[in-house]
Amino acid sequence: MSPRKDPVEEKRSRLNDARESPGSEGSLAILRAGLADRVSIVVARAADLVGELGITTLVPEMIAAFDRFLVDPSKDKGCLAKTAIVEALTRLEHPDPEVFLAGIRHVQREPVWGGSEDTAAWLRGLSAIGLVGCDHPRLPTHLVDLLADREKPARLGAARALGGLGRPEGALLIRLKLLHGDPEIEVLSECFHALLSLEPPSEAAAFVARFLDCGDETIAEAAALALGESRNPQALEVLKRSWERSRGSPGRSFRRVLLVAMAVLRTGPATEFLVSLVSGESTESAQGALSALGPFLYNDELRERVRAVVAAKEDSSLLELYESELRRNRISVE
């Protein structure tokens, strides 16, 4: 006798049939049934597929499901369905703010060992991101509240939403948040990225540069990496000045991160500086620069330049590191 199949898993599996002919009546019927289901994980899977397939005709059914679980949160453990619905609506660029406003205010405490936890934090953060696309007039007010939320996912969502806001008040709020700090480095990192996307390059780079000397190595490293990933034209000089200031300091990890940030910039001057360090007298700097360049040695021209510099130094440890970087980054040389 074959084991009985889990009916919930059968429903979730059946939803995948909607992929075969997206937009057809059969596909829509499958997804409608999924969104109307009483089991939240089935509804969540249906919402994921609606967003993935871009089926805007099912937006009313998603909103009805969201409202249903909002009225009775106990039927949506972990906010799985409501969160998936908000993600799908954001993906579909739904212009009505009502669901996002409800999501941004929702708190759902559920019992855990030793107490309770708020399972709606991701929902609040994602709702903030969805609300950005609605151009809601009171959006900055909602985002201020969310930046001070007790839960990290909600604050992360607020920072990302501010980064996508594209308005001057967004940069001001991010500056204020950075100056006041946050216990979670992920939130601060998201704030650095948001600010660098919102402000003019010189102003943003100058402000983030303050945190390279803040005395907290974890925050300094997050600021450096954000500068590198921003491709800000002012970032290289900021990072180089920090490199010079940190010479001889005990913070070797931070100095390595500075080199990685320069490599991530992917500009000619940044690459030239790193190659010059590989060819320089300091073994530690040469090794750090080579490791920072490692992921980019797939570029034939760069790889040949670095190989020639390493060979000219006749340093066996550096040559070994060069070959190790090729292996680590799965770069094959014919």
N, C-alpha and C positions, 0 to 999 in steps of 0.2 A: 504494500500500500504506500503510495507516494505521499510525502509530507504535505500538509495543507499549506497553501500559499498565504502569506500575509495580505489581507485585503487592501490595506493602505498602500503597501508597496506595489500591489497590482494596479491600483489607481494611478500612482505616480508613474509607473512604467507605461501605462496606456497613454498618458499625456504626451509621451514622446512621439506618438503617431501623428500628432499635429504638425510635426516638422515635415512630413512627407509632401503635403500640399498646402502650404501656408495661405491663409485667406479663403480657402474653399469652405463650403458649407459644413462639410464633415469635420474639418479642422476646427472651425469656429464652435461647432457643437461640443467637441471634446474639451476645448478650453473653457467654454461656458460652464459645463458640468464641473470642471475642476475648480473654477472660481466660486461656484455655489456650494461646494462640498463643506461639510461640517468640520472636517479635520484640517487644522491649520497648515500642516506640512504639505498637504495636497494643494491647498490654495496657494501656498508660497511657490510651489513648483509651477503651477499654472501661470502665476504672475511673472515668474522668471521667463517663461516661454513667450508670453505676450510681449514683454519688453524686448526679448531677443529677436523675435520675428517682426516686430514693428507694427503690431496690429492695433491701430488706434480705435477701431470700431468697438473694441471690448473695454474701453476706458470706463463706461458707466458700470459695467459688471465689476470691475476692480474697485471702483469707489464704493459700490454697495457692499462688497466683501470687507473693505476697510472699515466702513461704518459699523458693520455687524460685529466685528471683533473689537471695535473701540467701545461699544456698548457693553460687551461681555468679554473683558480681557482674559478671564480665566480660561476661555476656549482657545487662546492664542499664546501658549506658553513660550516664553522667550521672545515674544513679539515677532515670531518668524514670518507670519503672513503679512502683518502690517508693514514690516520693514521691506519685504520683497515687493509689495505693492508700490511703496514710495519709490523704491529703486526703479521699478518699471515705468512709473509715471514720469520720473525725471528723465529716463532714457527716451521716452516718447515726447519729451518737451511739452508736457501738459501745462496749459497756460492758467488754469484756475488755481488760485492759492489755497482754497479751503482745506483740502486734504493735508497739504504741507503745514498749514497753520495749526491744524489739529495735531499733527505728528510732532511738531516742534514743542508743543505744550504737554505732551503725554508723558506721564510717569507711571511705571508699572513695577511695583515691588512684588517680588516672588520669594517664597521661603527657600533658604539654603541652610546648609549645616552651620549652626551657630547664630542664625539671624535671618536677614533677608537682603536681597540685592535688587537694584533697579535694572530691569532687563530692556528698558526702552531707550537707553542712552544712544545706541547706534541709530535708532529710529529718529531721535531728535536731531542728531548730526546730519543724517541724510536728508531729513525734511528741510533743514536750512539750505542745503545745496540745491534741492529742488525749488525752493522758494526764490532763489536768485533768478531763475528763468522766468518768473512771473512778474518781475519788476514791481514788487509790492512796495508801496510808499513807506511803510513802517519797517521794512526789512532791517535797516541798521539797528533799530531798537531791539528787535528780536535777537539779532546776532550779539549785541552787547550782553543780553541776559545769558545767552548760550556760552559766551566766552568765560563766564563766571560759573558755569554749571559744575556740579560736584563730580560728574563722571567724565573721564578722559575722552571717550568716543564722541560725546556731545561737543566738547571743546574743540576736538580735531575737526569735526564737521563745520563748526563755526569759522575756524581759521580757513578751511578750504573754501567755504562760501564767500568769505571776505576776499580771498584771492581771486575769485571769479567775478566779483562785483564790478570791478573796473571803475570804481568811483573814488574820488579823493578822501571821502570820509572813511572808506574802507582802510586806507593806509594809516589814517590817524588812529583808528581803533587798534590796528595791529601794533603800531608803535607803542601805544599805551599798554597793551597786553605784554609786549616784550619787556618794557621797562618795569612792570610789576612782577613779571616772572610767572612760572608755572612749575608745579612739582614734577611734571612729566616732560621728558626731553623730546618726545614725539610731537607734543603740542608746540613747543618752542621751535622745533625744526620746521613744522608746517607754517608757523608764523614768519620765519625767516624767508621761506619760499614765497609766501604770499606778498610780503613787503617788496621783495625784489621784482615781483611781477607787476606791482601797482605803481611804484614811484619812478621818477626819472632815474636813469642808471647811476649818475654821480651821487645823487642824494641817497638812494637806497644803499649803494655800496658803502658810503661814508657812515651811515647809521649802523649797518650790520658789522662794520669793521670794529665798532666799539666793543663788541662781544668777543672779539679775538683776544682781548686783554682783560677779560672780566674776572680772571682768577679761578674760574670753574672750567676745568679742561673738557668736560663733557659738553658744556654749552659752547665753548670755543670751537670744538670740533664740528658741532652741528652748524655753527655759523659759517665755518670755512667750507664745508661741503655744500651748503646752500649757495654760497658765492660761486663755487665751481659749476654747479649744476645750472645756475641761472644764465650762463654765457654772457653775463654782464661785462661790457667792454672795459669797465673800470676795475673789475675783480682781480686781474692779474697783478696790478701794482699794489693793491691792498694786501694780497696774499704774499707777495714778495717782501713787502715791508715787514709783515708779521714774521716771515721766515728769518729775516735778518735780526729782528729784535729777539727772537727766541734762540738764537745761536748760543750755545753753551748752557742753555737751561736744561733742567732735568726732564722736561716734558717731551720725551722722545716720541711717544704716541702722537702727540699733537703735531710735531714736526712731520711725521709720516703722513698725517691727514692733510696737512698743507700741501704736500707734494701731490697727493691723490687729487685734491681739489684743483690744482693747476692742470693736471693731466685731463681731468674731466672737462675743462674749459674748451679743449680741442681747438685752440687757436695756434697760429704759427709762432707768435712770440712765446707763448707758454711752452710749446714743445721745444723751442730753441733753448729756453732757460733750463728745462729738465735735461736735455742732452748735454748742455754745458756742465751740469752737475755730475753726470755720469763720467765725463772726461776729466773732472776736477781731481784735486789731490785728496779730498776727504773720502775715505772708504765708506763711512756711514752715509754720507750724503749721496754718493754714487749708487749705493745699494738701494737707498730709499727712492731715488729718482727712477732707477731701473724698474723696481717693483711697481711704481706708479704708472710707468709707461707700458707695463706688461700686457694689460688687456687690449692695447691698441697696436700691438706688434703684428697684427694681421695685415696692416698696411705695408705693402712691399717696400716702399721707399723709406718709411720710418724704420722698419726692421733692419734694412741694410745699413742705414746710418748708424743705428745703435750697435749692430754687430761689429761694424768697422771700428767704432770708438772702443768697444769692449776688447776687441782683438789687439788694438794699439796699446792698451794699458798693460797687457801681458800679466793680468791678475787672474789667477786660476779661480779664486772664489767668486769673482765677478762673472767670469765666463760660465761657471757652474750655475750661478743665479740666472743668467740670461737663458740658458738652456732649460732651467727649471720653469721659468716664466712661460716659455713656449709650450712646455708640456702642460702646465697648469691651466693655461688658457686655450689648450687644444689647438694650437697653431702648428700646422704641418709645413715643413719647408721642403720643396722638391729638390 
